[in-house]
Amino acid sequence: MKIIYQLWATVGTYKDRDGRPAKRQVPVGVVFQSDGGNLSMRLDIIPVCPDWKGFLAFRRPPSADEQPSPQQPAP
């Protein structure tokens, strides 16, 4: 199975460095696609804060070249 989406929930707001309001989002699970094309969703957590409205955002996971490289251990 291949992960085709990451699931994110907006659980609040905050002010960014410039003082503008921004959404606080947390990853909550993934959507898989089977070899046959069927989709399955796995929730790792369910937000229970009062600011969560029940909506989840589906985002494409970053490609391998967009992901940060792992840190090399200090010698």
N, C-alpha and C positions, 0 to 999 in steps of 0.2 A: 504494500500500500504506500501511496505517496502523499505527503502533506501538501495540500494545495492552498489552504488558507490558515492564518493564525486568527484566533478570536480575541477581541479586546473589548473591555467594558469601561465606560466612562463612569467614574465613581466620585467625582467632585471637580472642583475648580481651584485654581491658585493664581497668583500673579507672577508673571515671568520677570526677568531681570529689568525689563523696561517698564514694569508696572502694568502691563496689559493682562487681561484675564486669559487664562489658558485652561484646557481640560486636563484633568488628571486621569490617565488611562492605565489599566493593568491588563496583562495577558491572562486569559482564563481558559484557553484550550486550543484545539486545532480541528480542522476538517480534513479528512483523508479521502482519497479516491482510489477505489479498488481497480484491479486489472480489467474488470468488466464494466467500469464506468460508474458504479454506484458510489454515492457519497455517504460518509459516516462522520459524525461529530463526537468528539471526546471533550467533556468539560473536566478540567482539573480542579477548578474552584468555582463556586457560585457566590458572587458578591452579595452581601447582606447589609450593606450600608444604606441609610435612608436616601442618599443622593442617586443611587442606581435606579434607573427608570425601566429596566428590563430589556434594553436594547443591547445587541452585540454588533461590533463592527468586524467584517471579514476583510482581512488584509492579506495580500500575497506575501509569503515569506521572502526575506531577502535572498538573492541568488548567492552562490558560493563566492563570487568575486566581490560582492558587497559586504559580506560579513567580515568583522574584524579578525585579524589573525591572532592566534593564541599567543599569550605572553611567553617569552622564553625564560626558563628558570635562571636565576642568578648563579654564576659559576662559584 
